[in-house]
Amino acid sequence: ANFAGQLGITRSAPNALTPLAVPGLAEGQSRVSAGYHQTCAVGPAGEVTCWGGVTDADAEAAPTQVQELPATQDVSVGAFHACAVAGADVWCWGQNSSDQLGDGTQRDRTTPERVGL
């Protein structure tokens, strides 16, 4: 499905039944996680790049690097949120209506925030 740009191509592009290369994504991605509205990948230097999104305002069809995130080993994407492992820390961002970001609140986060463990 590509209704939110989660395939990394323009949002107006149709769904794809066969694998597609993601235009603009740097080579050397080590991990990829796909959620309901977005997809993220970890690059060779630990950078996290994501594409797609929940609304027209936050959806990026082209891969965009997540800012304010330390070098990351892994990323996991949920329906409306994502979390990344950086060293011994977990960083999360996105919708938080059920405290899925693990910060004890229900406040949405547009940028990654370290989760207290």
N, C-alpha and C positions, 0 to 999 in steps of 0.2 A: 504494500500500500504506500501511496505517496501523497495522501491528502494534506500532510503537514510539512512536506519537503523532506521527510525522513530518509529518502533515497539519495539526497545530496544533489538532486537536479531541481530545476524550477518546479515550484508548487503546482503549476498548471500542467506539468508533464503527467502522462498516464501512469498507472501502476505498472510494475514490471514483473513478468513471470520468469525471467532469467536474470542471472547476476549482471550487474552493471558496475563499471569503474566509477568511483566518485570523483568528478572533475574538481580540481583544485586541492585535493588532499595530497599532502606530501608523502613521499615513499617512506617505507620503514615502519609502518604502524604495527605495534606488537599486540594490542588488545582492542577488541571492538565490542561494544554493547549496544543493542537496539532496544528501545522502549516503544511505547505506543505512539508517541509524537516526535521523538527525536532519536538520533544515533550519535554516539561518541566513540572516539578512538584515542589511544595513547600512542604518541609519537616516540621516536628513538631517543629524544632528550628528556622524556618524561612529560612533555606538554600534552594537554588534553584538548582535542578539537571536537566540536559538536556541530550538528546541522539538524534542521527541522525545528519544530517548536509548537507550542500550544495555540498561540494566537498569531494573527498577521503581524502584530507589532513586535513579537519576540522571535518569530520564525526566521531563520536564516537558511535559505536553500543551499548556499555555498558554505563549506566548512569554515568555522570561525573558532580561533583559539580561545579557550576559557582563560580569562585573566585572573590574577590574584590567587593562583593555585600553585603550590610548590611542585617540584618534580614528582611525578606520579608513577606508581607501579601498575595500578589497575583502576578500572572505572566500571561502574555498574549503573545502568539506566532503568528507571521505573517508568510508570505511566506518565507522571508529571514531574519527576524529580530525578536527580542523579547524585551519586556519591563516588568519591575517588579515594584510593589509599595512597598516602604520601608518607613514606617512612613508617613511623609507628602511629600516625594520625589518620583520621578519616575526615574528609571534607565533603559537605553536601550542599546542594542548592536546588531550588525549584519550589513547587507547591508543598505546603506543610499543613494541610487541613486536619490531618490525623497524626501529627507529630512524626511523620515518616522521615524527617530530617534528623531526628534524634536529639533535638536541642531542648526538649521540654516545653516548647511553645507550639503555637499554631500559626506562626508568622512565616509567610512566604519569603524566600530569599532569592534575589536575582544574581547574587555573586556567591561563590563558595565560602562557607564558614566552617571552621574546625569544630567537630563534634566532640564534646567532652566525654571521655571514656572512663 
